[in-house]
Amino acid sequence: MALRRTDHQWEFAKWAAVVCMLLNHIALALPPPWAVLGSAIGSVSFPVFSLLIVFHLRHDPEARAMRYLGLLLFWGGLAQPVYALLLADWHLWRFNAMATLASGVCLIYLAQIGSVALAGLAAGIVVAGSAWLDGGAWMPVAQLLAWYWLKRRPGDWPLAVVLVSALAFGMNNPGMSRVSVNAIVALLVTPWVIWVSPRWSAHVPRLPRMAFYSFYPLHLAAILAVHGSYR
């Protein structure tokens, strides 16, 4: 399967990532085992979203990066107060998932307009501020590495998928003392979602791109209104 210059082949992957994220956030408000199951399902959303951004930035990265940053920061900013209350114990300094993805876009942009060394320096800053990001610095660094690999070897996309999946494994199992279910799910299910998306995308409805961004703050606000803080 070759990566085509179209976004339509990723509709299934978008839906899969959104549904996994929604189930995760809903399940966190429920007692065990639902919260544990939801957390495992949700571990797929971050690496899938990260890979979709990387795939889209393979072409016209400078222009596309600016559009991505605008959307991610705008909708992420709207979501931040609700996210802080719902998921971060009202710690406004811990930024939500859209800020994490935006960090990866910034690293790719710097690599494109500047140099890999400049992007590497910025990646070090992101890693130093890992505690401020939802999911930490794993996915921004994974986005940069996967994008750079595809820039050097455009046809070798499977390794880019494996790379992001491997870092998602680490993100969900940072202690490495015991392999978590979340880490295994992220490692195994993420490549499957990407692999089947071009074949299954024709069977899912297409929504305006803005719907996927606006859904993030809206669904968090709805969960907060129904359940209140998880804590």
ROSE-4610 file (N, C-alpha, C; in Angstrom, 1 decimal, always signed):
// ROSE-4610
residu = [M/M/M/A/A/A/L/L/L/R/R/R/R/R/R/T/T/T/D/D/D/H/H/H/Q/Q/Q/W/W/W/E/E/E/F/F/F/A/A/A/K/K/K/W/W/W/A/A/A/A/A/A/V/V/V/V/V/V/C/C/C/M/M/M/L/L/L/L/L/L/N/N/N/H/H/H/I/I/I/A/A/A/L/L/L/A/A/A/L/L/L/P/P/P/P/P/P/P/P/P/W/W/W/A/A/A/V/V/V/L/L/L/G/G/G/S/S/S/A/A/A/I/I/I/G/G/G/S/S/S/V/V/V/S/S/S/F/F/F/P/P/P/V/V/V/F/F/F/S/S/S/L/L/L/L/L/L/I/I/I/V/V/V/F/F/F/H/H/H/L/L/L/R/R/R/H/H/H/D/D/D/P/P/P/E/E/E/A/A/A/R/R/R/A/A/A/M/M/M/R/R/R/Y/Y/Y/L/L/L/G/G/G/L/L/L/L/L/L/L/L/L/F/F/F/W/W/W/G/G/G/G/G/G/L/L/L/A/A/A/Q/Q/Q/P/P/P/V/V/V/Y/Y/Y/A/A/A/L/L/L/L/L/L/L/L/L/A/A/A/D/D/D/W/W/W/H/H/H/L/L/L/W/W/W/R/R/R/F/F/F/N/N/N/A/A/A/M/M/M/A/A/A/T/T/T/L/L/L/A/A/A/S/S/S/G/G/G/V/V/V/C/C/C/L/L/L/I/I/I/Y/Y/Y/L/L/L/A/A/A/Q/Q/Q/I/I/I/G/G/G/S/S/S/V/V/V/A/A/A/L/L/L/A/A/A/G/G/G/L/L/L/A/A/A/A/A/A/G/G/G/I/I/I/V/V/V/V/V/V/A/A/A/G/G/G/S/S/S/A/A/A/W/W/W/L/L/L/D/D/D/G/G/G/G/G/G/A/A/A/W/W/W/M/M/M/P/P/P/V/V/V/A/A/A/Q/Q/Q/L/L/L/L/L/L/A/A/A/W/W/W/Y/Y/Y/W/W/W/L/L/L/K/K/K/R/R/R/R/R/R/P/P/P/G/G/G/D/D/D/W/W/W/P/P/P/L/L/L/A/A/A/V/V/V/V/V/V/L/L/L/V/V/V/S/S/S/A/A/A/L/L/L/A/A/A/F/F/F/G/G/G/M/M/M/N/N/N/N/N/N/P/P/P/G/G/G/M/M/M/S/S/S/R/R/R/V/V/V/S/S/S/V/V/V/N/N/N/A/A/A/I/I/I/V/V/V/A/A/A/L/L/L/L/L/L/V/V/V/T/T/T/P/P/P/W/W/W/V/V/V/I/I/I/W/W/W/V/V/V/S/S/S/P/P/P/R/R/R/W/W/W/S/S/S/A/A/A/H/H/H/V/V/V/P/P/P/R/R/R/L/L/L/P/P/P/R/R/R/M/M/M/A/A/A/F/F/F/Y/Y/Y/S/S/S/F/F/F/Y/Y/Y/P/P/P/L/L/L/H/H/H/L/L/L/A/A/A/A/A/A/I/I/I/L/L/L/A/A/A/V/V/V/H/H/H/G/G/G/S/S/S/Y/Y/Y/R/R/R]
num = [1/1/1/2/2/2/3/3/3/4/4/4/5/5/5/6/6/6/7/7/7/8/8/8/9/9/9/10/10/10/11/11/11/12/12/12/13/13/13/14/14/14/15/15/15/16/16/16/17/17/17/18/18/18/19/19/19/20/20/20/21/21/21/22/22/22/23/23/23/24/24/24/25/25/25/26/26/26/27/27/27/28/28/28/29/29/29/30/30/30/31/31/31/32/32/32/33/33/33/34/34/34/35/35/35/36/36/36/37/37/37/38/38/38/39/39/39/40/40/40/41/41/41/42/42/42/43/43/43/44/44/44/45/45/45/46/46/46/47/47/47/48/48/48/49/49/49/50/50/50/51/51/51/52/52/52/53/53/53/54/54/54/55/55/55/56/56/56/57/57/57/58/58/58/59/59/59/60/60/60/61/61/61/62/62/62/63/63/63/64/64/64/65/65/65/66/66/66/67/67/67/68/68/68/69/69/69/70/70/70/71/71/71/72/72/72/73/73/73/74/74/74/75/75/75/76/76/76/77/77/77/78/78/78/79/79/79/80/80/80/81/81/81/82/82/82/83/83/83/84/84/84/85/85/85/86/86/86/87/87/87/88/88/88/89/89/89/90/90/90/91/91/91/92/92/92/93/93/93/94/94/94/95/95/95/96/96/96/97/97/97/98/98/98/99/99/99/100/100/100/101/101/101/102/102/102/103/103/103/104/104/104/105/105/105/106/106/106/107/107/107/108/108/108/109/109/109/110/110/110/111/111/111/112/112/112/113/113/113/114/114/114/115/115/115/116/116/116/117/117/117/118/118/118/119/119/119/120/120/120/121/121/121/122/122/122/123/123/123/124/124/124/125/125/125/126/126/126/127/127/127/128/128/128/129/129/129/130/130/130/131/131/131/132/132/132/133/133/133/134/134/134/135/135/135/136/136/136/137/137/137/138/138/138/139/139/139/140/140/140/141/141/141/142/142/142/143/143/143/144/144/144/145/145/145/146/146/146/147/147/147/148/148/148/149/149/149/150/150/150/151/151/151/152/152/152/153/153/153/154/154/154/155/155/155/156/156/156/157/157/157/158/158/158/159/159/159/160/160/160/161/161/161/162/162/162/163/163/163/164/164/164/165/165/165/166/166/166/167/167/167/168/168/168/169/169/169/170/170/170/171/171/171/172/172/172/173/173/173/174/174/174/175/175/175/176/176/176/177/177/177/178/178/178/179/179/179/180/180/180/181/181/181/182/182/182/183/183/183/184/184/184/185/185/185/186/186/186/187/187/187/188/188/188/189/189/189/190/190/190/191/191/191/192/192/192/193/193/193/194/194/194/195/195/195/196/196/196/197/197/197/198/198/198/199/199/199/200/200/200/201/201/201/202/202/202/203/203/203/204/204/204/205/205/205/206/206/206/207/207/207/208/208/208/209/209/209/210/210/210/211/211/211/212/212/212/213/213/213/214/214/214/215/215/215/216/216/216/217/217/217/218/218/218/219/219/219/220/220/220/221/221/221/222/222/222/223/223/223/224/224/224/225/225/225/226/226/226/227/227/227/228/228/228/229/229/229/230/230/230/231/231/231]
x = [+0.8/+0.0/+0.9/+0.7/+1.4/+0.6/+1.3/+0.7/+0.3/-0.9/-1.3/-1.4/-1.4/-1.4/-2.9/-3.6/-5.0/-5.2/-6.1/-6.5/-7.6/-8.3/-9.6/-9.3/-8.1/-7.9/-7.7/-7.7/-7.6/-8.8/-10.0/-11.2/-11.5/-11.2/-11.4/-10.5/-9.2/-8.3/-8.7/-9.2/-9.7/-10.8/-11.8/-12.9/-12.5/-11.6/-11.1/-10.4/-9.6/-8.9/-9.9/-10.9/-11.9/-12.7/-13.2/-14.0/-13.2/-11.9/-11.1/-10.9/-10.7/-10.6/-11.8/-13.0/-14.3/-14.6/-14.3/-14.6/-13.6/-12.4/-11.5/-12.0/-12.4/-12.8/-14.1/-15.0/-16.3/-16.0/-15.1/-14.8/-14.1/-13.4/-12.7/-13.6/-14.8/-15.8/-16.6/-16.3/-16.9/-16.0/-16.6/-15.8/-15.1/-14.1/-13.5/-14.5/-14.3/-13.1/-13.3/-14.3/-14.6/-13.5/-13.1/-12.0/-10.7/-10.4/-9.2/-9.3/-10.5/-10.7/-10.7/-11.3/-11.3/-9.9/-9.1/-7.7/-7.0/-7.2/-6.5/-6.9/-8.2/-8.8/-8.2/-8.2/-7.7/-6.3/-5.5/-4.1/-3.8/-4.8/-4.6/-4.7/-5.5/-5.8/-4.6/-3.7/-2.6/-1.7/-1.2/-0.3/-1.0/-2.3/-3.0/-3.1/-3.5/-3.5/-2.2/-1.1/+0.2/+0.6/+0.3/+0.7/+0.0/-1.3/-2.1/-1.5/-1.1/-0.4/+0.9/+1.6/+2.9/+2.6/+1.7/+1.3/+0.9/+0.1/-0.4/+0.7/+1.7/+2.8/+3.9/+3.7/+4.7/+4.8/+3.6/+3.5/+3.2/+3.9/+3.7/+3.8/+4.8/+4.9/+4.8/+5.4/+5.4/+4.0/+3.2/+1.9/+0.9/+1.0/+0.2/+0.4/+1.7/+2.1/+1.4/+1.4/+0.7/-0.8/-1.4/-2.8/-3.1/-2.3/-2.4/-2.2/-1.2/-0.9/-2.1/-2.6/-3.8/-4.9/-5.3/-6.4/-6.2/-5.0/-4.7/-4.6/-4.0/-3.9/-5.2/-6.0/-7.3/-8.2/-8.5/-9.4/-8.8/-7.5/-6.8/-7.0/-6.9/-7.0/-8.5/-9.4/-10.8/-11.0/-10.4/-10.5/-9.8/-8.8/-7.9/-8.5/-9.4/-10.1/-10.9/-11.6/-12.4/-11.5/-10.4/-9.5/-8.8/-8.4/-7.8/-8.7/-9.9/-10.9/-11.2/-11.3/-11.8/-10.7/-9.5/-8.5/-7.2/-7.0/-5.7/-5.8/-6.8/-6.9/-6.8/-7.3/-7.3/-5.9/-4.9/-3.6/-3.5/-3.6/-3.7/-2.3/-1.3/+0.0/+0.2/-0.7/-0.6/-1.5/-0.9/-1.6/-2.2/-3.3/-4.1/-3.4/-4.1/-3.5/-3.3/-4.1/-3.9/-2.6/-2.2/-0.9/+0.2/+0.0/+1.1/+1.3/+0.2/+0.3/+0.8/+0.5/+1.0/+2.5/+3.0/+4.5/+5.2/+4.6/+5.2/+5.2/+4.1/+4.0/+5.1/+5.3/+6.4/+7.7/+8.0/+9.3/+9.5/+8.4/+8.5/+8.7/+8.0/+8.1/+9.6/+10.2/+11.5/+12.5/+12.3/+13.1/+13.0/+11.9/+11.6/+12.3/+12.0/+12.5/+13.9/+14.3/+15.7/+16.6/+16.8/+17.6/+17.2/+17.7/+17.4/+18.1/+19.2/+19.9/+19.0/+18.4/+17.5/+16.3/+15.7/+14.6/+15.0/+16.2/+16.7/+16.8/+17.3/+17.5/+16.1/+15.1/+13.8/+13.2/+13.5/+13.0/+13.5/+14.7/+15.3/+14.5/+14.1/+13.3/+11.9/+11.3/+10.0/+10.2/+11.3/+11.5/+11.7/+12.4/+12.6/+11.2/+10.3/+9.0/+7.9/+8.4/+7.5/+6.3/+6.6/+5.6/+4.4/+4.6/+3.6/+2.6/+2.9/+2.2/+1.4/+0.2/-0.6/+0.1/+0.4/+1.2/+2.7/+3.1/+4.6/+5.1/+6.4/+7.1/+7.2/+6.7/+6.9/+6.4/+5.1/+4.5/+5.1/+5.4/+6.1/+7.4/+8.2/+9.5/+9.2/+8.2/+7.8/+7.4/+6.7/+6.2/+7.4/+8.4/+9.6/+10.4/+10.6/+11.4/+10.7/+9.4/+8.7/+8.6/+8.4/+8.4/+9.8/+10.8/+12.2/+12.5/+12.0/+12.3/+11.5/+10.3/+9.5/+10.1/+10.6/+11.3/+12.5/+13.2/+14.4/+14.1/+13.0/+12.6/+11.1/+10.5/+9.1/+8.3/+8.9/+8.2/+8.2/+9.0/+9.2/+8.3/+7.0/+6.1/+5.9/+6.0/+5.7/+6.7/+7.9/+8.9/+8.4/+7.9/+7.4/+6.3/+5.4/+4.3/+4.8/+5.8/+6.4/+7.1/+7.7/+8.5/+7.5/+6.4/+5.5/+4.8/+4.5/+3.8/+4.8/+6.1/+7.0/+7.1/+7.1/+7.2/+5.9/+4.8/+3.5/+3.6/+4.2/+4.5/+5.2/+6.3/+7.0/+6.2/+5.4/+4.6/+3.6/+3.1/+2.1/+2.8/+4.1/+4.8/+6.2/+6.1/+7.4/+8.3/+7.7/+8.5/+9.3/+8.8/+9.4/+9.6/+9.1/+9.2/+8.3/+7.1/+6.1/+5.4/+5.2/+4.6/+3.1/+2.5/+1.1/+0.3/-1.0/-1.9/-2.0/-2.0/-2.1/-1.0/+0.2/+1.4/+1.2/+0.8/+0.6/-0.4/-1.6/-2.6/-2.1/-1.4/-0.9/+0.1/+0.9/+1.9/+1.3/+0.3/-0.3/-1.5/-2.3/-3.5/-3.3/-2.4/-2.1/-1.7/-0.7/-0.4/-1.6/-2.4/-3.6/-4.6/-4.8/-5.7/-5.2/-3.9/-3.4/-3.4/-3.2/-3.1/-4.5/-5.6/-6.9/-7.6/-7.1/-7.8/-8.0/-7.0/-7.3/-8.4/-8.5/-9.5/-10.9/-11.0/-12.3/-12.8/-12.0/-12.4/-13.6/-13.8/-15.0/-16.3/-16.2/-17.4/-17.8/-17.1/-17.4/-17.8/-18.7/-19.1/-17.9/-17.9/-16.9/-17.5/-16.8/-17.3/-16.3/-16.8/-15.8/-14.7/-13.5/-12.3/-12.5/-13.2/-13.4/-14.1/-14.9/-15.7/-14.8/-13.6/-12.7/-12.0/-11.8/-11.1/-12.1/-13.3/-14.3/-14.8/-14.8/-15.3/-14.5/-13.2/-12.4/-12.9/-13.0/-13.5/-15.0/-15.8/-17.2/-17.5/-16.8/-17.1/-16.6/-15.4/-15.0/-16.0/-16.5/-17.5/-18.7/-19.2/-20.4/-20.1/-19.0/-18.7/-18.6/-18.0/-17.9/-19.3/-20.2/-21.5/-22.3/-22.0/-22.8/-22.2/-20.9/-20.2/-19.5/-19.2/-18.3/-16.9/-16.0/-14.6/-14.4/-13.5/-13.2/-12.6/-12.0/-11.4/-12.4]
y = [-1.2/+0.0/+1.2/+2.1/+3.4/+4.5/+5.5/+6.7/+7.6/+7.9/+8.8/+10.3/+11.2/+12.6/+13.0/+12.4/+12.7/+12.5/+13.3/+13.1/+12.1/+11.8/+11.1/+9.6/+9.1/+7.7/+7.6/+8.7/+8.6/+8.9/+8.9/+9.1/+8.1/+6.8/+5.8/+6.0/+6.3/+6.5/+7.7/+8.8/+9.9/+9.5/+8.8/+8.3/+7.4/+6.5/+5.5/+6.3/+7.3/+8.1/+8.8/+9.4/+10.2/+9.3/+8.2/+7.3/+6.7/+6.4/+5.9/+6.9/+8.2/+9.2/+9.5/+9.4/+9.6/+8.5/+7.3/+6.1/+6.2/+6.7/+6.8/+7.8/+9.0/+10.1/+9.7/+9.1/+8.6/+7.6/+6.6/+5.5/+6.0/+7.1/+7.6/+8.0/+8.3/+8.7/+7.5/+6.3/+5.1/+4.3/+3.4/+2.6/+1.5/+0.9/-0.3/-1.4/-2.2/-2.2/-1.2/-0.4/+0.4/+1.4/+2.0/+3.0/+2.4/+1.2/+0.6/+0.2/-0.3/-0.6/+0.6/+1.7/+2.9/+3.5/+3.4/+3.9/+3.1/+1.8/+1.0/+1.4/+1.6/+1.9/+3.3/+4.2/+5.6/+5.7/+4.7/+4.7/+4.7/+4.4/+4.4/+5.8/+6.7/+7.9/+8.8/+9.0/+9.9/+9.5/+8.2/+7.9/+8.0/+7.6/+7.7/+9.2/+10.1/+11.5/+12.0/+11.6/+12.0/+11.6/+10.4/+9.9/+10.6/+10.9/+11.6/+13.0/+13.6/+14.9/+14.8/+13.8/+13.6/+13.3/+12.4/+12.1/+13.4/+14.2/+15.4/+16.4/+16.5/+17.4/+17.0/+15.8/+15.4/+16.3/+16.9/+17.8/+19.2/+20.2/+21.6/+21.8/+21.4/+21.4/+22.8/+23.8/+25.1/+25.7/+25.6/+26.2/+25.3/+24.0/+23.2/+23.3/+23.4/+23.5/+24.7/+25.8/+27.0/+26.8/+26.2/+25.9/+25.0/+23.9/+23.0/+23.8/+24.6/+25.3/+26.2/+26.9/+27.8/+27.0/+25.9/+25.1/+24.5/+23.9/+23.2/+24.1/+25.3/+26.2/+26.9/+27.2/+27.8/+26.9/+25.7/+24.8/+24.2/+24.0/+23.6/+24.7/+26.0/+27.0/+27.1/+26.9/+26.8/+25.6/+24.5/+23.3/+23.4/+24.2/+24.2/+24.3/+25.3/+25.4/+24.2/+23.6/+22.4/+21.2/+21.1/+20.0/+20.1/+21.3/+21.4/+21.0/+21.3/+21.0/+19.5/+18.9/+17.6/+16.6/+16.8/+15.8/+16.2/+17.4/+17.8/+18.5/+18.2/+18.7/+20.2/+20.9/+22.3/+22.9/+22.1/+22.6/+23.2/+24.5/+25.2/+25.1/+24.8/+24.7/+23.4/+22.4/+21.1/+21.3/+21.2/+21.5/+20.3/+20.5/+19.3/+18.7/+17.7/+16.9/+17.8/+18.8/+19.6/+20.4/+20.8/+21.5/+20.5/+19.3/+18.3/+18.0/+17.9/+17.7/+18.9/+20.1/+21.4/+21.5/+20.9/+20.9/+20.1/+19.0/+18.2/+18.9/+19.6/+20.4/+21.5/+22.1/+23.2/+22.6/+21.4/+20.7/+20.4/+19.9/+19.7/+20.9/+22.0/+23.3/+23.8/+23.7/+24.2/+23.3/+22.0/+21.2/+21.5/+22.0/+22.3/+23.7/+24.7/+26.0/+26.3/+25.6/+25.8/+24.7/+23.8/+22.7/+21.6/+20.4/+19.3/+19.6/+20.2/+20.6/+21.5/+22.5/+23.5/+22.7/+21.8/+21.1/+20.2/+19.6/+18.8/+19.6/+20.8/+21.7/+22.0/+22.3/+22.5/+21.3/+20.1/+18.9/+18.7/+19.1/+19.0/+19.9/+21.1/+22.0/+21.3/+20.7/+20.0/+18.9/+18.1/+17.0/+17.6/+18.7/+19.3/+19.8/+20.2/+20.6/+19.5/+18.2/+17.1/+17.0/+17.4/+17.3/+18.3/+19.3/+20.2/+19.8/+18.7/+18.2/+17.0/+16.9/+15.7/+14.6/+13.5/+12.4/+12.6/+13.8/+14.1/+14.4/+14.3/+14.7/+13.5/+12.4/+11.2/+11.4/+11.9/+12.1/+13.2/+14.4/+15.4/+14.9/+14.2/+13.7/+12.6/+11.8/+10.8/+11.4/+12.5/+13.2/+13.7/+14.3/+14.8/+13.7/+12.6/+11.5/+10.8/+10.6/+10.0/+10.9/+12.2/+13.1/+13.1/+13.2/+13.2/+12.0/+10.8/+9.6/+9.6/+10.0/+10.1/+11.1/+12.1/+13.1/+12.5/+11.7/+11.0/+9.8/+9.1/+7.9/+7.8/+8.6/+8.7/+7.4/+6.4/+5.2/+4.2/+4.5/+3.6/+4.1/+4.2/+4.7/+3.6/+2.3/+1.4/+1.6/+2.0/+2.2/+3.4/+4.4/+5.6/+5.2/+4.3/+3.9/+3.1/+2.2/+1.4/+2.3/+3.3/+4.3/+5.0/+5.5/+6.2/+5.3/+4.1/+3.1/+2.7/+2.5/+2.2/+3.3/+4.5/+5.6/+5.7/+5.4/+5.3/+4.2/+3.1/+2.1/+2.6/+3.4/+4.0/+5.0/+5.8/+6.8/+6.2/+5.0/+4.3/+3.4/+3.3/+2.4/+3.0/+4.2/+5.0/+4.3/+3.7/+3.1/+1.9/+1.2/+0.0/-1.2/-1.0/-2.1/-3.2/-2.9/-3.9/-3.4/-4.2/-3.8/-3.7/-2.5/-2.3/-2.7/-2.9/-3.2/-2.1/-0.8/+0.3/+0.4/+0.0/+0.1/-1.0/-2.2/-3.2/-2.8/-2.3/-1.8/-0.8/+0.2/+1.3/+0.7/-0.2/-0.8/-1.6/-2.4/-3.3/-2.8/-2.0/-1.5/-0.3/+0.5/+1.7/+1.4/+0.4/+0.1/-0.5/-1.3/-1.9/-0.8/+0.2/+1.3/+2.0/+2.3/+3.0/+2.1/+0.8/-0.1/-0.3/-0.4/-0.6/+0.7/+1.8/+3.1/+3.3/+3.2/+3.4/+2.5/+1.3/+0.3/+0.6/+1.1/+1.3/+2.7/+3.6/+5.0/+5.3/+4.6/+4.8/+4.4/+3.7/+3.2/+4.0/+5.1/+5.9/+7.3/+8.0/+9.3/+10.3/+11.3/+12.3/+13.6/+14.1/+15.3/+16.5/+17.7/+18.8/+18.7/+19.1/+19.0/+19.7/+20.8/+21.6/+20.7/+19.8/+19.0/+18.2/+17.7/+16.9/+17.8/+19.1/+19.9/+20.4/+20.9/+21.4/+20.3/+19.1/+18.0/+17.9/+18.2/+18.0/+18.9/+20.2/+20.9/+20.7/+20.4/+20.2/+18.9/+17.8/+16.6/+16.6/+17.3/+17.5/+18.3/+19.3/+20.2/+19.4/+18.5/+17.7/+16.7/+16.1/+15.1/+15.8/+17.0/+17.8/+18.1/+18.5/+18.9/+17.7/+16.5/+15.4/+14.8/+14.6/+13.9/+14.8/+16.0/+16.8/+16.4/+16.9/+16.5/+15.1/+14.4/+13.0/+12.8/+13.9/+13.7/+13.9]
z = [+0.0/+0.0/+0.0/-1.0/-1.0/-0.4/+0.1/+0.6/-0.5/-0.7/-1.8/-1.3/-2.3/-1.9/-1.8/-0.9/-0.6/+0.9/+1.5/+2.9/+3.1/+2.0/+2.1/+2.6/+2.4/+2.8/+4.3/+5.0/+6.4/+7.2/+6.6/+7.3/+8.4/+8.1/+9.1/+10.3/+10.0/+11.1/+11.9/+11.3/+12.1/+13.0/+12.5/+13.3/+14.4/+14.1/+15.1/+16.2/+15.9/+16.9/+17.8/+17.1/+17.9/+18.8/+18.3/+19.1/+20.2/+20.0/+21.1/+22.2/+21.8/+22.7/+23.5/+22.8/+23.5/+24.5/+24.1/+25.0/+26.2/+26.0/+27.1/+28.1/+27.6/+28.5/+29.3/+28.6/+29.2/+30.3/+30.0/+30.9/+32.1/+32.1/+33.2/+34.3/+34.0/+35.0/+35.6/+35.1/+35.5/+36.5/+37.3/+38.2/+37.4/+38.0/+37.4/+37.1/+36.1/+35.2/+34.0/+34.0/+32.8/+32.6/+33.7/+33.6/+33.1/+33.5/+33.0/+31.5/+31.1/+29.7/+28.8/+29.3/+28.6/+28.4/+29.4/+29.3/+28.2/+28.2/+27.2/+25.8/+25.6/+24.3/+23.9/+24.8/+24.5/+24.2/+24.5/+24.2/+22.7/+21.9/+20.4/+19.8/+20.4/+19.8/+19.6/+20.6/+20.4/+19.3/+19.2/+18.1/+16.7/+16.6/+15.4/+14.9/+15.8/+15.5/+15.1/+15.8/+15.5/+14.1/+13.8/+12.4/+11.3/+11.5/+10.5/+10.3/+11.3/+11.1/+10.3/+10.7/+9.9/+8.5/+8.2/+6.8/+6.0/+6.6/+6.0/+5.8/+6.7/+6.5/+5.6/+5.0/+4.0/+2.8/+2.5/+1.4/+1.9/+1.3/+1.7/+3.2/+3.9/+5.3/+5.9/+5.2/+5.8/+5.9/+4.8/+4.7/+5.6/+5.5/+6.3/+7.8/+8.2/+9.6/+10.2/+9.5/+10.0/+10.2/+9.3/+9.4/+10.6/+10.7/+11.9/+13.2/+13.3/+14.5/+14.9/+13.9/+14.2/+14.7/+14.1/+14.6/+15.9/+16.1/+17.3/+18.5/+18.3/+19.4/+19.7/+18.7/+19.0/+19.7/+19.2/+19.9/+21.1/+21.2/+22.4/+23.5/+23.1/+24.1/+24.6/+23.8/+24.3/+25.2/+24.9/+25.8/+27.1/+27.2/+28.3/+29.7/+29.9/+31.2/+31.6/+30.6/+30.9/+31.1/+30.3/+30.5/+31.9/+32.3/+33.6/+34.7/+34.7/+35.7/+35.7/+34.5/+34.3/+34.5/+34.0/+33.9/+34.5/+35.0/+35.5/+36.9/+37.6/+39.0/+39.0/+38.0/+37.9/+37.8/+37.3/+37.1/+35.7/+35.6/+34.3/+33.6/+34.3/+33.7/+32.9/+33.1/+32.3/+31.1/+29.9/+28.7/+28.1/+27.4/+26.9/+25.6/+25.1/+24.0/+22.7/+22.5/+21.3/+21.4/+22.6/+22.7/+22.5/+22.9/+22.7/+21.2/+20.5/+19.0/+18.3/+18.8/+18.3/+18.5/+19.6/+19.8/+18.7/+18.3/+17.3/+15.9/+15.7/+14.4/+14.4/+15.6/+15.7/+15.4/+15.9/+15.6/+14.1/+13.5/+12.1/+11.3/+11.7/+11.0/+11.1/+12.3/+12.5/+11.6/+11.6/+10.7/+9.3/+8.8/+7.4/+7.1/+7.9/+7.5/+8.0/+9.0/+9.6/+9.3/+10.3/+10.1/+11.1/+10.9/+11.8/+13.1/+13.1/+14.4/+15.2/+14.5/+15.2/+15.8/+15.0/+15.5/+16.6/+16.6/+17.7/+19.0/+18.8/+20.0/+20.6/+19.7/+20.2/+20.8/+20.2/+20.8/+22.2/+22.5/+23.8/+24.8/+24.3/+25.2/+25.5/+24.4/+24.6/+25.7/+25.5/+26.5/+27.9/+28.0/+29.3/+29.9/+29.1/+29.6/+29.5/+29.4/+29.2/+30.2/+31.5/+32.5/+32.3/+31.4/+31.1/+30.0/+29.4/+28.2/+28.5/+28.1/+28.2/+27.4/+28.0/+27.4/+27.3/+27.8/+27.8/+26.4/+26.3/+25.0/+24.0/+24.4/+23.5/+22.1/+22.0/+20.6/+19.8/+20.4/+19.6/+19.0/+19.8/+19.3/+18.3/+18.5/+17.5/+16.2/+16.2/+15.0/+14.2/+14.9/+14.3/+13.6/+14.3/+13.8/+12.6/+12.7/+11.6/+10.4/+10.6/+9.5/+8.8/+9.6/+9.0/+8.2/+8.7/+8.0/+6.7/+6.7/+5.4/+4.5/+5.0/+4.1/+3.4/+4.1/+3.6/+2.7/+3.1/+2.4/+2.3/+1.3/+1.2/+1.1/+0.5/+0.3/+1.5/+2.5/+3.7/+4.8/+4.5/+5.6/+6.7/+6.4/+7.5/+8.7/+8.4/+9.5/+10.3/+9.7/+10.4/+11.3/+10.9/+11.7/+12.9/+12.6/+13.7/+14.7/+14.2/+15.1/+16.0/+15.5/+16.4/+17.3/+16.8/+17.7/+18.8/+18.5/+19.6/+20.6/+20.2/+21.2/+22.0/+21.3/+22.1/+23.1/+22.8/+23.8/+25.0/+24.7/+25.8/+26.6/+25.9/+26.6/+27.6/+27.2/+28.0/+29.0/+29.0/+29.9/+30.3/+30.8/+31.0/+32.1/+33.1/+34.1/+33.6/+32.6/+32.0/+33.0/+34.2/+35.2/+34.9/+34.3/+34.0/+32.8/+31.8/+30.5/+30.8/+30.5/+30.7/+29.5/+29.8/+28.7/+27.8/+28.3/+27.4/+26.4/+26.9/+26.0/+24.9/+25.2/+24.2/+23.2/+23.7/+22.8/+21.8/+22.3/+21.5/+20.4/+20.8/+19.9/+18.8/+19.1/+18.2/+17.4/+18.0/+17.3/+16.4/+16.8/+16.0/+14.5/+14.3/+12.9/+12.2/+12.9/+12.3/+11.8/+12.6/+12.2/+11.0/+10.9/+9.8/+8.5/+8.7/+7.6/+6.9/+7.7/+7.1/+6.7/+7.1/+6.9/+5.4/+4.5/+3.1/+2.5/+3.0/+2.5/+3.1/+4.3/+5.0/+5.0/+4.6/+4.7/+3.8/+2.7/+1.9/+2.5/+3.6/+4.3/+5.5/+5.8/+6.9/+6.4/+7.1/+6.6/+6.7/+5.8/+5.9/+6.5/+7.5/+8.1/+7.8/+7.9/+7.7/+8.7/+8.2/+9.0/+10.4/+10.4/+11.6/+12.7/+12.3/+13.2/+14.1/+13.6/+14.4/+15.5/+15.1/+16.1/+17.2/+16.7/+17.7/+18.6/+18.2/+19.0/+20.3/+20.3/+21.5/+22.6/+22.5/+23.7/+24.0/+22.9/+23.1/+23.9/+23.6/+24.3/+25.7/+26.0/+27.3/+28.2/+27.6/+28.3/+28.6/+27.6/+27.9/+29.0/+29.0/+30.1/+31.4/+31.5/+32.7/+33.2/+32.3/+32.7/+33.3/+32.8/+33.2/+34.5/+34.5/+35.6/+36.6/+36.2/+37.1/+37.0/+37.9/+37.9/+38.2/+37.5/+37.7/+39.1/+39.6/+40.9/+42.1]
